[in-house]
Each structure stands twice: as C-alpha cells, then as structure tokens.
C-alpha cells in the first residue's frame, strides 16, 4: 500500500517537472540588414500554460544593439516576441541564438529555457544614391598652357589655405594650462568641459561640417574615459564603448542617455544623417552632464547655448 502511494507521488512529481517546458516554434530573422538601420526579428514560442515568458537580455547577439522589445500572448500556451536591433558591424555576421526563459506566475527564477537557431546575416552599407548609370555632361576638355598655370595657382592657394586652417585649429585646441608640449595636468572633467566649449566656438557647426563636429565630440568623450577611468576606448566601436560603460557603477544611471548619444552620433558619422541644431545642443548637454555627474569632485557646468 505504501509503495503504491510512493509510486504515485514520484510519477506526479515527474509529470509536474516535465510540464515546465518552453520551445521556440518559429523565428523570422532576415538574412540581410543595413548598417545602423532598424533590424526587426520575431520569435514565436510555445510554453506550459500558466507560466510567464521572459527574454534573456544578458546573452544577446554581440554585433546587434537592442533598441526595443515587445511581446504578446497568442493563446494560453503560445506567445510572440518582436525585437528591434541596430546592426553596427559591416560585412558578414551571425545573429546568435536568442534565449527565452520560463518563469513562475509570480516571477520566480527560470524553470526552463528555449533557444532560437543562429542565423547568418550580411550587413550592408546604407545606399543613398541609387543612380546606376553615370555619364559625363560634356566630353573631356584639356586646358591650354594659360589655364594650366591658373590651375596650379589655385591648387597652391588651396594648399596654403588648408595649412593655415590646420595650424589655427592646433592653436585653438592647445591645452589651456601649461606650455606647448607639456602634459595637461588639469582634472579630467575640466579638460573635457573646456574642449567642448572650444569645439562649440570652432565654427565647424556653422560651416555645416557635421561629421567632423561629431568626430571631435566623440574624441572628447573617449579621452575623458581614458583620463577619468583609465580605459583606452580610442579604438572601440559605439557598442564596445557602451559595454565597457555598463561595467562602471557610476555610469549605470547614465547608460540610456549615453546610448542615445552614441546612436545619433553614428548616424551622423556613418549614415550621413543631418542633425538639427536642437539635436546638436541636446547631445552636447548630454556629454556635459555625463562629465559633471561622473566627476569625483563638484563641477560647475556651463551649458551649451540654445536658440
């Protein structure tokens, strides 16, 4: 009699454990994507009714930055997840497996896992010019001797002009403290904030040199990471820089703002997007606030002017 009750209890427990299951029954992962453009994927799952399904955000594809995730219940035992990413690696990549966990009704620890299949993805550069047939407006023209001399004078003038501009920029961006060639011993936050002010007064934005403006702004951010945290992020992509920032406790409340800045800056630098002046001031203020809030000492912040 006791053995019969024991056998029923073991079978009931085994059935309860076996019932806690989750499977990825369908996935829509495109085989091609555009660099820094939204990349949408969809997963359909079947699971034990009465349990909750959650996305494992700790193990997502490393070459894709998650922008948003939404889920919907299709039936008591099926669900769908729609995810939007931004790809930041050109060429052939792999959209690695995505994991979903089955949790209890009250959000207990994961009881089971379901994993999707990896998908090879080709990330292509953004194409803005679609004309395939190029042709000259008029036949080639070889100027005479007088025109050759004039062309040489113009080229020489351009060389002198750009050399003068380069030298003036070097003088503008020289350290505010110390003699030329000496290391800048000011605090990291003071250096970063002063360089942001110098960039705003450089005239790059007024001359519509948006890409160069954002490159200079990104260099200031990367130099601040090196001076403040001892991290050499000079060769890091935006995704790699964000991963390093996640490991710094002082950066935790600033991660959403930092990711927003990096996304917009990459669109300007790589996708030739043209930002508005309001967007530019907002991004400058984001970096100023990041420096002020991560400084080990109180910093008086001079905000960028608004129109």
N, C-alpha and C positions, 0 to 999 in steps of 0.2 A: 504493500500500500504506500509506504513512504517512498519507495523507489519510483512509483508511478508519479507521485506529486513532484519529486525531484526532476524527473524527465520532462514533465510538462513545463516546469519553471525554466529549465535550460532551453527548451525549444522556444518558449515565449520570449526569453531574453535575446536569443539568436535572431528571432524574427524582428524584434524591435531594432536591433543593430543593423540588420540588413535593410530595414526600411529607410534608413537615413542615407539617401543617395541623391546625387546631383550629376547630370550629364549635359554636355554641350551638344545639342542635337542639330544645330545649323549655324553657319557663320558666313557672313558676307564681307570679305576682306579684298578690296580691289588690288589687282596686280600692278597697278601704276599709280603714281601720285606726283604732284607738283611741289617743288621746293617752297617751303614756308607758306603753303596754301592749305586750307582745311581738308582733312582726310577723314572721311566718315566710315565707320565699320559698325556691323550689327551682329549680335550673337543671340541665338535662341536656346533656352535651357529647359530641361525637364527635371523636376525635383520632387521630393516627398512632400505632399500637401501638408499645410500647417506650419511649415518652416520658412525662414527668411533667407533670401539670397543676397550676397554682398560681393562687390568687386574687390579683388586683392590689388590695392594700389601700390604695394611695395615692390611688385615684380612685373612692371610694365615694359614694353619694348624700349630699349635704351636710346634708339635714334628717333623716337617719336615723343613729343611733349603733349601730355593730356590736357585738353582745354576744358571739356565738359563731358559729363556722363549722365544719362537718364535711363530709367528702367520703367517697364510697365508689366503688369500681370495679365497674361493672355487667358489663363484659366487657373483654377486652384492648384494645379501641379505644373504649370508652364509659365515662363517669363521671358522677356526680351530686354536686352541691353543695347542702347545706342551710344556709341562713344565717338568723340571728335578729337583728332590729334593734329599736331603740326609737325611735318617731317623736316629735319634740319641736317640731313646728310645726303649729298648728291650721289647719284650712281646706284648701283645695286645694293639693296639692303634686305634685311629679314625682319618681318613683323613677327616677333617671337610669340610664343604661346601666352595667352591671357588666362588667368586663373580666377574662378569664382568659388566662393565658399558657402556652405550650407550652415546656417545658424539657427539656434532655437528661437521660439516665438518671442522671447524676452531679450534677444541679442547675446546669448551665451557664446562661448568660444566655438570655433569652427568644428563642426561634426563630420563634414565630408568636403571634398574638393572636386571640381570639374574643370578640365583644362581644354582649351581650344587647340587647333592644329597650327603650327607655324606656317607663314605664307611669305614667299619671295616677292619683294616689291622693288620696282625700278622707280627711283625718284628723279624726275626730270626737271631741268631749269624752267622757270616761267617764261613763256613766249609772249612778247608784247607786239612784235612786228610779224605779221602773217603774210606779207607780200613775198612770193617765191620767185618772181621774175624781175630782175633788176636790169635796167638798161640806161645808157648814157643819154642825157638830154641832147647833146651835140657831139660831133666827132672830137677826138683828142686834138689839142692845139699846142704847138711848140712855140713859145715866145721867142722874139728876136733877141739880139745881144743887149739892147737897152732894157728890155723887160727882165732879162736875167739879172742885170746889176740891181735893178729896183727890187726884185725878189730877194736878192742877197741882203740888201739893206734892211728890208722888212724883217727877214729872219733874224738878223743880228739885233735889231731893235727889240724883237720879242724875247730873245735870249737875255738881253740886258734887263728888260722889264721884269721877267720872272725871277732872275737872280736877285734883283733889288727887292722884290716881294718876299722871297725866301729869307733874305738877310733881315728884313724888317720884322718878319714873323719870329725869327730866332731871338731878336732883341726883345720883342713883346713877351715871349714865353720864358725868358731867363728868370731864375729864382729871384724872388723879391728880397731875400736876405742873403748876405754873404757876397763875396766877389765871384766873377765869372770863373767857372771851372771848379769851384769849391762845392762839396756836397751840401744839399739843403737840409739843415738840421731842425727846421721847424716841425711841429707836430703834424701827423698825417692829415688830420681834419683841416688844419689851417692851410696846408698846401693844396688840398683838393678844392676847398671853397674858393681860394684865390684864383686857381686855374680856371674854375667855372666862370668867375667874373671876367677874367681875361678873354675867355672864349666868347662870351656874350658881347664883348667890345671889339672883337677881331674883325667884324664886318663880313664873316663867312655867310651868316644867315641873310644879311641884306643883299649879298651878291648871288643869292639862290644856290649856294654851294652846300646843299642839304646833306649830301652823302658825306662830304668832308667834315661838316659840322658834327654829325653823329659819330663819325670815326674818332674825332678828337674827344667827344664826350665819353665814348666808350673807353678810350685810353686813360682818361682821368679816373674812371671807375676802377679799372684794372690796377692802376698804380696805387689807388687807395687800398685795395685788398692786399697788395704786397706790403705797403708801409704799415697798415693797421693790424693785419692778421698774419703777416709773414707768408702769404700764399702767392706763389707765382702763377697767375692766371692769364699771363700775356698771350699764350697760345691756345687758350681754352675757347671752345665754341660757347654760345649762349647756354645751351643745355648743360654742358660740363660746368660752367661757372655757377649755374643755379644749383647743380648737385652739390658743389662744394659749399655754397652758402647754406644749404639745408643742414649741414653738419655743425654750423656755428650757432650756439644757443641765442646769442644776441641778435641774430638775423631772423629768427623764427617769425616774429610779428610783421616783418618787412618783406617776407617772401612773395605775397601776392603782388605788391607794388613793384618789386624787382622784376618778377616775371613779366608783368605788363610792360615795363620799360624795355626789357630785352626783346619782347615780341615786336613792338613797334619799331625799335631801332633796327632790327634785322630786316623788316620790310622796307625801310628807307635805304639801307646799305646794300641789300642783295636783290630786292624786287623792284627797286626804283620807284617806290611809293613817294608821293609828295605830301609831307605833313603840313598842317596849318600852323600858324604862329601860336594859336592857343594850345595845340598839342605840344609844340616845342617847349613852351613855358611850363606846361604841366610836367613834362619829362625832366626838365632842369630842376624843378622844385622837388621831384621825386628823389633825384640824386642828392640834392642839398639836405633833404630830410633824412635820407639814409645815413649820410655822413654825420649829421648832428646827433641822431639817435643812437649811433654805434660808437660815438666818441667816448673815451674814458673820462672826459672832463667836460664841463658845461661849455657850449659853443653858442656864440651869438650869431644867428643865421641871417644873412641879408638875402631876402627873396628876390627872384628874378622879376623884373617889372612886367605888368600886364598892360594890354591895350585898353 
